[in-house]
Amino acid sequence: MSDDGGDGETGRLQSYLESSLGCHVVETAVLEDGLNRVIRIGTSDTPRAYVVRQPNKSRNDEGFVDIATEHAVMERLEPTAVPAPRAVHFCADESILGSRFSVIEYVDGESLHWGESLPRGYRDESSRERLGTVLVETLAELHTVDTERFADVCERVYPRTQVERNVAQLEATTNRTGHDPETLRRVADWLQDNAPEPSVTSATALTHGDYKPDNVFFTWADGPSVSAVVDWETVKLRDPRTELGYFLFYWREANDPSLALDELAARHPESVMAELRERERNGFWPFTKRQGSPTRRELVERWERSTGLTYGNDRFYRTFGAFMLATVWEGLYADALERGEDAAGWEAHIEYVAELAAAIADGETSS
């Protein structure tokens, strides 16, 4: 928080929460300050009681919902089987922190960040198999929620519209960065040529929009289990296959062909390339390439059994998943440049994901 005075930001937040929630706040601690400012709230009764989520400027970009929509979705999730933090209070008064914010219940658990191994004691085949299973079963649970509960707060977007929006977003952000990702533009053309047409029979489900292991909280007492799906700022009603494809894009397998990184290495510094070579070798999450982890095909089959839907068109959906990530990164790159931050490495990472997308579109990997 920006100050400790009773008349400043910390004091205003403490007083507001005490008045609104009927609690005695004893601690406020900033956990993150990136896309959102995330503040843990401790009370006299519960050291880790609540979390405040306040969007930062980057969240104004295309593809993110506002904090009121996020909060409304989480309210509607509470009676469902989808594990998510309970929405506690929404503050529309911008005088407290400078913009609106949501208060949610604190949930125990830890996410798995990129490159992280599983916790000690769970680096075995059965734990990896269980982790893949609970991840895809939770995703299927989300995709079978009654969408009528969310129709009044969530926009419905078809795959072709998603592609068109992402392509337009890419053009807007590359105009800001001056970056010219040639391979990514080729992938954009392929997606526009291959996007399924909307129809009255198109599947629609509630989708998180950024479902992957670092947006899921796990507990490990009796093997991996999901305590909550977090960070709902990209939630929409979409074709659930777009979300499954996005999830599968991250799920690298041991027998996936390796990308040749020579062209990237010729354009970018070795310090950045070393990181990309490690990512290419180990995947986004190393456990997905280890013995025991389900294959993409096995994940698809389990999702199909749980949802009653058929996946199909894997090349399009996984390619689009990679393209969505690269587009978001281009926007974050633009924001970093405009803040005057060190943005070295962004272009190489965006181009690496573009190469992965192109490889999927060209049929070099399959699910």
C-alpha positions, 0 to 999 in steps of 0.5 A: 500500500502507498502509505501507513497513515490513517488519512491515506490509502491504507487508512481509507481501505481499512476504515471502508472494509471495517465499515462494510464487512463488520470486521477489525482489519489488522493487516494489509499486504500487497501480494501482486501489482501487475495486471491487478493490484492484489492485497491480502487482508488480515482481520483480528479473527482471521489472519488471512481473511480476504483479498482485494482485487483492483485492476491496473491500467493494462487491464483496460486492453481488449479481452479483459472484462471490468472488475464489476463483471468479474465480481458478478461472475464470481457471485454466480459461481458460488452455488455451482460445483466450480471451485472459485473464491467466494465474492464478498463485497464490491466497492464502486466508490473510487475515492477509496483506492482510486478505482473500483475493486472487488473483495473476495474470500482468501483461499488456501493453496498455491499455483504452479508458475511457469517452469516450476516442478511439482512440490517435493513428495509429489514428483512421481508418475501417479501425482503427475497423472492425478494433477493432469486429471484434476485440471481437466476435470475442473475445466470440464466442470466449468464448461458444463455450468448452466450458462443461463446464470451468466447470460446477463453479465457475460458477453457471448463470443464465437470463435470467428469473432474472437479471431477477428478481435485478436487480429485487430488487437495485434494490429493496434498493439504492434502500431504501439510497439513498432514490432513486426512479428512476421510469423504471427501475421502469417498465423493470423491469416491462417486462423482467419481462413480456418475459423469455424463459422457461427451457427445456432448449434455452436456450443457455448459454455462459461469459460475462464479465458486463461485456464492453466496451472498458474491460475489454479490453486492446488492443495497437496495434503492427499495428492494434488487437488484443486482448491480454487480457479482464480483470476477471472478477468477474461471470463466470457461465454465462448465455444469451450473448445477454444479454452480446451485448445488454449489449455492444451497448447501449454501441455507440451509432450516429450515426443513433440518435435523441437523447434529450430531456434536458429533464426530467433537466435540471429535476432535476439541476445543470448541471455534471452535465447538461453531462457527460450531454449530451456522452455523449449526443452522443458515445456511451459510446465516441466511435469507435462513432459514427464512420465505419468502425465496424461497425453493431450489425447488422454486429456481430450478424451476425459474432457469429452466424457465429462462434457458430452462434447466432441473436441475436433479441429485441434489444429485450429483451437491449439493454434488459436490458443498460442495466438491469443497468448502472443497477442496478450504479450504484445499488449503487455510489451506495449504497456511496458514500453509506454511506462519506460520499463526495460522491455528487453526480451518481449519480442523474442518471447512473442516470436517464440510463441508465434513459431509454436503456433505456426508449427501447430497450424502446419500439423507438426504436432497433434492431440 
